[in-house]
Structures are given as structure tokens and as C-alpha cells.
Amino acid sequence: MNAPTHPDDLMPEVHQREVPQVLIDALKVRFSERCSTALVVREQHGRDESSFTVPPPSAVVFAESAAEVAEIVRLASEYAVPVIPFGVGSSLEGHLLAVQGGISIDVSRMNRVLSVNADDLTVTVQPGVTRKQLNEELKSTGLFFPIDPGADASIGGMSATRASGTNAVRYGTMRENVLALEVVTASGEIIRTGTRAKKSSAGYDLTRLMVGSEGTLGVITEITLRIYPLPEAISAAICSFPSIEAAVRTTIQVIQLGVPIARVELIDANTVRMVNAYAKLGLREEPMLLMEFHGSPTGVKEQAETVQEIASDHGGNAFEWASTPEERTRLWTARHNAYFAAVQSRPGCKVISTDTCVPISRLADCLLDSVRETDASGIPYFLVGHVGDGNFHFGYLLDPNLPEERVIAEKLNHDLVSRALRLEGTCTGEHGVGLHKMEFLVNETGAGAVDMMRTIKRALDPKNIMNPGKIFAM
């Protein structure tokens, strides 16, 4: 795994397949104004939050049902033309880019909550439902969906990338919270995987296969999820530390002692400064942990007191507690505004985000070495982390007019991933592989495992039309 040394080495391979006009015409006849070839629409669907630039898809079709998705896929399959699912465009690793051309299937209009089964703690939704929309519709039931990747991503996209986020330390990731799926296969068949039952031993686990497949095996058209009772009591806290190491050591001890903390997020001093400037906050400009506790009033109080005592042993100070929704929102503003604050700190910049995750016992080694290396590079950056489960992100802020900065940032990312893999971690804790981490996947899993993935892909998608060019090369 060699680090890039030239800007040209950083661009994805683009092999555009021909999209016959007869296919475009057939889609326009069938879907009328819901099939668009307008450049502005195609460009919107040909980019995500990654830093790659790739030609847009040849057309965008706005589907409104699973039957329509199946119809589009059958037409595309007839001409061996790629199809790329599109939710809200918030992915970070080039998942949406039409590297082999093709048709973008926009499922944002498939945005209905189909059923809420409060007694069973499940909900079934269409893929275009966003996480904020879902929780708004659940509000009156006293239930909520906890997976929070930061962006208001679609549930379909979150399932496809196996997303997680700030609550993962307590509630897990999409892998643990998706019970069943409806999927359109590469042949245009609609299949169902899983049930609303909490467990099953029936055959291959196709639900887990599809969750995290990034659109390369099928288009997700319906998702059944676990949901949870809103906690009786919620308390949030921030705590400042004299160093990143002190904050990380506190986190490790909290997790190893089994404290059932719901969220624990790290923000470094550099990022706190950016957030203060962006949101006009007065936070202490030191490394900071943001924490949240869920449970009964007594349980929350005990958790918070335990964590405060641990933090104090590591030099933590300036604890600030919040129990009302308004106070919690204010405290969490720093975390949720980190990306926007960082971008505003260097106007016009492009962001490359890292996404490693390591065993909690190795977190300090991986994170501290990475901080030292990044500081020495001179590249502006922000640092946030879901450190309760060993996951953290650098965001390198690059001047797009200085290609040498991109090379430096990619080398930093390369060295960080190599370090995480040596420590028995992963190249991606939650963003997915997409285009950006294809080489890293081979180093993490081995060539034999990637060959097995290719075998599955060939069996389920023999024409290689489902979001081709992602995860691994065919």
C-alpha cells in the first residue's frame, strides 16, 4: 500500500460506458418530467461530499415506488447500463459518483413512514425518509431512532453505507438496527430479506449482506428498523482537559468500567476555536469531551457522577451539565457545527475526512501519533471523534488551487490507516469504502476476502450494473 506522490495518482479511474439514446428515450416516455437530462440536475446527482470530480450520470430518474425502481433497473439491465442509487447526497467517499456513467435513481420522493409498531419497537420506512423526519414522526409515540451520523442522511443511504454516529457506543450501528429490507436486485426483481422478528436462523443473512453493500448488490426500497423508548431522563455534559491524551484516557477508563454512557465525543482545541468563531460560543479552547447519559433519573445521576470522578483524575475541569432539551441542544451545537465551522475557517477549501476505528485499548496510541503527524504537516485540520467506540475523524482543509496539499493530506490519511490496521483496527468505521478506500480494503481484509466479495458481486450482478467501480475493482 503505497502513499500517493503526485496529484494525478489521487483521481479515480473513470471508464464511461455508453448509454444508448434508445434507453434515455424509453425512460423519458415512461417517466416523463421525472426523467431529467438537464446538466444542472445531472451535476447535482453526480457529486457528494467527497473531493473527487467525475463526469455526471447521463440521466436522473425520480422514482416513487419499488415497482418503478425495478422497472428502471430492468431497462438499464437490458442495455448493461450502470444504475446508481441517490438519497440526499451526503456520502463522503464518492459513493454516488458515476465513474462508469449510467443512470442515477433518485429515491428522495419515496419518503413515507409506512408503519410504526410501537408494541414491537419497530418501524418500516421508505429509503428517502431522513433520520430527522423519522424522529419527528415518532415523537408522539414516545419512541426514537438513535442512529445519528451528523448529517440529515436518508435511511436508505444510511443502510447502504452501514452508518453509525454519535450514539453508536450505546445503541450500535445500522448493522444492529436494520431488521428487514426490501431490495431491487440487478435483474429488476423485488425481494425481501428478514422479518420484524428480533432474531432468525433461516438461511443466509441477506439483510446483513445488503447493509453496507453501498448500492453494489441492489437498490434498497424499504427498511424495517429497531426503535427505542425515549429515556426517562437525559443529561448532557461537557468537560475540558489539559490535553487530548487526558480526554482519551478518560474515555477508555469510562468504557472499560462499563459505564453505560450514550454518547462520548471528542473535539480538539483547534476545532473548539473554529466552533467558537462560527457559532459565537464561549467554550474553553481546550480539548473537550461532550457526553450524554440516558436512563432513569437515579441511573443518569450515578453515571454522570462516576464519569466526573474519572475525568477529574485525568485533569478534567469546567464541567457543565444540562438536563433540559434547550440546554442539551446548546451543548451539542459545538459537535454538530464542527464541519461547517471548519469549512468557514478556510473559505473555499475542500475537505478530506478520515474515518479509522481501532479497539478502544489502542485508541490513545493511534490518535496521539496521528495528531503529532498532522500537526507537523502544516495542513489545517479539525478533529472530532466518536471515541466511545474507538472511531475518530480528521478533516483536512485543503486549498483546491494547491494540489500539493492534496498529496500531503492523502499521505496523512494513508499513514493513519496503516497505523490503524497495525493496531487491529479498520480503514472505515462508518463512512464506507466507496472510491476512496478501495486500496485500503485489500490491506485490511486480504486478497482472498476481496476475491470472495467479487464472487458474490458477479453472482448477484453479472452485468456489473449496480453502482460499479465502488468498494473493489472487478
N, C-alpha and C positions, 0 to 999 in steps of 0.2 A: 504494500500500500504506500505509494509514493506521493508526497505532497506536491501540489501544483507549483510550477515555477514560472509560468507565463500566462497572461490573461486568456489566451486562446484555449488553454487547457481546461478552462473553467466552464466553457459553454457546452450544453448538452448536444448530443448528436441529433440532428434533425433529418429525417428521411420521409418527406411528404409523399403520401400515397395519392394517386389521382382519385378525385371524387367526381364520378361521371355526372354530367349535366342532367341525364335522364333521372338520376336519383334525386337531385335537387328539385327537379320539376315535379316528381312524384310526391315529394314531401310538401311542396307548395300547394299542389292540388288537394292533398289530404288535409293539411293543417292551415291553409290559407295564411292569414296575417300572423299566425303563431309559428310560422317558419320564416326566419329572417336571414337574409344575406347581407344586410346593411353592415358596412365596415365598423361603425361605432358599436353595434351590438356584438359583432364577432370579436372585436378587440376587448370588450368588457368580459367576454367569456373565454378569452384566450390569455388571461393573466390572473395570478393570485397574489399572495403576499410575499412570494419568493422574489429573488433578484434576477431571475432568468428572463430573457426576452426571446420569444419564439413566435413565428407566424401564427395568426389566429385560425380557428376552425373555419371550414368552408361555409357552414350554416349553423344556426342555432334554432332548435325546436323546443317550444314551451309545452311540455306535456302536462296533462291534467288528470291522468289516471294510469294505473298499472297497465291497462289494456292498450293505452296509447304508447306507453314506453315499449311494450312488447312489439307493437306494430312498427315503431321506428327501428328497433333492433333487427326485426326480420328483414325490413327493407335494406338496412345497412349490410346485413349479413349476405344478402343476395349478391351484393357488389363488392364484398370483402372490404368495406369501408369502416374505419375506426369510429367508435362512439365513446364520448367522454361525459360522465355524469357531472352536473353542476348544481350546487346548492346555493351558497351565498358568496363563494369565492374567498373564504378566509383561510384556506390552507397555506402552509408555509414552505413546502418543499417541492413545488412545481407539479402537484398532483393534477391540476386542471389543464396543463399546457398540452396543446395539440402537436406534439413532437412528430407524429406521423400523419398530421392532418386529420380530417374527418368531420363528424357531426357532434356538436355539443347538445346534450339533452338536459335542459333546464327543468328541474323538478320543484322550483320555488313556489309554483302555483298549487302543488299538491301539499297543502299546508293545513289539513284538518286534523284535530284530535278526534279519533274515531270512537274510542270508548275509554271510560275510566272505571276500573273495577276496584273500588275503594276497599271492599272486604278482602280482596286477594292481594292488595297492594301492587296492582299492575295497571299500565296504561298502554293503549295502542294508538300509534300516530302515523301519519304520512311523513315521507322523508323531508319535505320542505318546512315542517314545523321547526321553529328555532327554540333553543333552550329557554329563553326568556318568555316567549309566547306560551310554552308548555307550563311553566311555573305560574304564569298569570292565570291560566285556565284551571290550574289545580288549587289555586289559593283558597277558594271557598270550601274545599274538601278537607282542609287541614293536613294535606299531603304535599310533598315536593319531590322534585327530581334533582339530585345533588351534584351531578357531574357539571363542572364549571371550568371550561378551558380558557376563560377570559373573554374571548370574542363571542358575540351572539351567533354562534355557528348553528347550522341546521343539524337536526338529529340524524338525518341520513348521512351527512358528511362526517359527523362525529362517530357514527358506527363504522363507516368505511375506513377511517383512519385509526380506529381504536383509541379515541381521545380520552383524556382524563382531566387533570387540572388541580385546582386548589383543595378540593375536598377528598382527593383520592386516598389520602392517608387513613381516612375513616371509612369511606363508602366504596372504595375501589374505583375501577375504570369502566369504560364501556364494555370491556370483555366480561366483567362480572354482572353487569346490569342490563344486558340485552338477553331476553329470554327466547324470542322468536322473531323470524323475519319472513317477509315476502320478497322474492328476488326474481328479476327477469334475467334469464340465462342468455348466453351468447347466441343460442338458436332462436330466441324470442319466446321461449316457454316461460310461463309463470309458475314458480314452485314455492312451497312453504317449508321452512325449517323451524323445528322447535315447537313448543306449545306454551300455554300460560302456567303450566306446572313448574314448580321451583326446581325440579330435577328430572332427569330421564336417562335411561341406559339403552335407548332404542337406536341402534345403528351408529353410523359415523356422526360426529358432531358437526354438522354442516353450518350451524349458526356460528360457531367459533371460527370455522374456516372463512366465512364471509366477513365477519367482523375483523377489520384490519386488512382486508384484501385490496383496499384503495381503488375499487372500481375495476379491477383487472379480471374478475371472475364473473361479475354480474352487476346489475343495477338494482339497488335496494329500493323497494317501493312501499314497504310498510314495516314498522318496527314495534315490537312489544317490549316494554321496559319494566324493570322494577321501580317502584316509587316508595317513599318512606314517610312516616308521620313527622310532621313538624315537631322539633324538640320542644318539650315543655319550657325549657329555659335555654337561652343562648347568651353567652358572654364573650366579648372580644377584648383583646388586649394588644398593646404594642410595648416593646421593650427595647431599649438601645443598649449597645455593647461597645466595649473599648476596641474590639477587633472582630473581623469575620470569624476567626478561629473560635473565639469565645461564644459567638452565636451558634456556630455549627456544633461545638461540643455540648452546648445546652440542648440542642435538638436531639443529638444522638442519645444523651442520657434520658431525656423525656421518653423517647420511643423505646429504648431498651428497658425502662422501668414499667412499660406497659400502660402509661397514662393514655386514656382513650381520647386524645386531642383530635378535633375535627379538622382543623387547618393549622399549618405552621409554615409561614412563608418568610423567606429571607430577602431583604433588599439591602444592597451595599450602600456605603456612604455617598458614592458618586451618584447613584440613582436617586437617593433621597434628595440630594441637591437639585437634581433635574425636576423632581416632582414638586418640591417647594416652589421653584420658579414658575412651573406650569400651572399649578393649582392654587397658588398663593397660600400655601400651608406654612406652618412654623415648626415643622418636625426637627428634632435634633439631627444634625447632619453627621450621623454615625451609623455603622451597621445596625440593622434593625430586624427583629422578628415580629411578624404580625401573626397572632394566634386567635383561634376561635374554639370555644368549648360548647358542646351540646349535651343535654341530658336533663335530669331533674334539678331543681334549684340547689339542693344539697350536693348532688354529684358535681355540678358545674363549679360550685364554690370550692369543693375539695380539689378538683382538678387544677383550678386556677392557683390555689394556694401552693400546691405541690410544685407546679411549674415555676411560680415566682421564687420559691425557695431554691430550686435548682439554678435558675438564672442568676440569682444573687451570688451563688457560689462561684459563678463564672464572670462576675463583674457586671451583670446586667443591672440597669438602673432606669429611672424615669418611666416606670410602669404607668400605663394609662389604661383604665378599664372602661368598658362601655357595655351596657345591657339593653338599651333601647335601640330599635331599628335605626333611628336617625343617627345616634352616636356610632353604631357599628358601621353604617354607611360612610360616615366621615373618616373613620379609622382605615377602612378598606379602600378609600379613594386613592391612597398612595400606591397600592399594589395595582389596581385596575387602570390607573393612569400612567403607569411606568413606561409603556411602549410609546404612547403619544407624547409624553414629556420628553423622552429621549430623542424622538424624531424632531421635535421642535427645537431642541438644544443645538441641532446642527441642520439648519434649513436646507432642503433639497437633497438630503442624504438618502442612501439606500441602506437597508438593514439586512444583515445576515444573522440569523438566530441559530444558536446551538441547542442541543437537546439531549445531552447524555444523562444517564441514570446509572447509579452504582449501588451496591449493597450499602446499607446505612453505616456499617462499621468502617467503610472505606471512603466515606463522603469527605471527611476533612482532608485526607491525603490528596484526593482528586481535585477538590475545589481550590485548596490553597495553592497548589502548584500551578493550577490554571490561572489563578489571579496574578501570581507573580509573573508568569509568562506574558499575560496580556498587558499588564502594566508596563513591562519592558518594551513592548512593541510600539508604543506610542499611538495606537489606534484608539480613538474614542469609543467607549462602550458603556452599556448598562448591564447590571447583573441582578437577576431575580431567580428565586428557586422554590420549588415545592419540596423543601428539604426534608420534610417528614417522611417522604418515601425515596429520598436519595436522588431526586431529579432537580437539575438546575439549568438555567439558560443564560448565556452571554448573548447580548445583542451588539454586534459590531456595527458602528455607524460610519458608512463609507461615502466619500465624495465620488460620485459616478464619473467625474472627469479625471480621476486619478486611478487608472487601472492597477497601478502597483499596490494601492491599498487593498484592492480585492484579493490580490495574490497573498498579501500578508495575512488578511483575515482568514482566507481558506487554509493557510498553513497553521494558523492558530487552531482552527476547527479540527484539522487533521491531527494535530498533536493532542488535542483534548480527547478526541475519540479514541486514539491509540492508547492514551493513558487510561481511559475508562474501560477499554477492553482488557488491558493488562490487569485491572482490578476486578475483573469478572463482571463488568457492567455491560451496558448496551449503547449502541450508537444513537438510538432514538427511544426516549422514554414515553413520548406521546404524540409527536408530530407526524410520525410515519416516515417511510423511506422515500417515496416519490422519485424524483430525479436526483436529488442532492446527495442521497446516502447509498446509492446503488453499490458503489465500490466497498463501502464500509460493511454492507450486509454480508458480503462474501467473507470478509475477515472475521466477522462476529460468528457466523453460523458454520462456515466451512463450505467448500465447493460441493461436497456431497449433499448437504441440506438444500443448497440453492438448486442443484440439479433435481432434487425431489420436487421443489416448488415448480420448476419448469415443467416437469412431467404432469403435475396437476393442472397447470395452466394449459398445456397442449390438449389434455383430455377434455377439459371443460370449454375451451375456447380454441378449437383447431385452426380457425382462420386468423387468430390473434387480432380481434377487433375490439376487445374490451380494454379501453384505456391503455393501449400498447406503449411500450417504452418506459414503463414505471416499475419500480421495485428491483427488477433484474432484466438484463438483456436476453432476448431469445436467440 
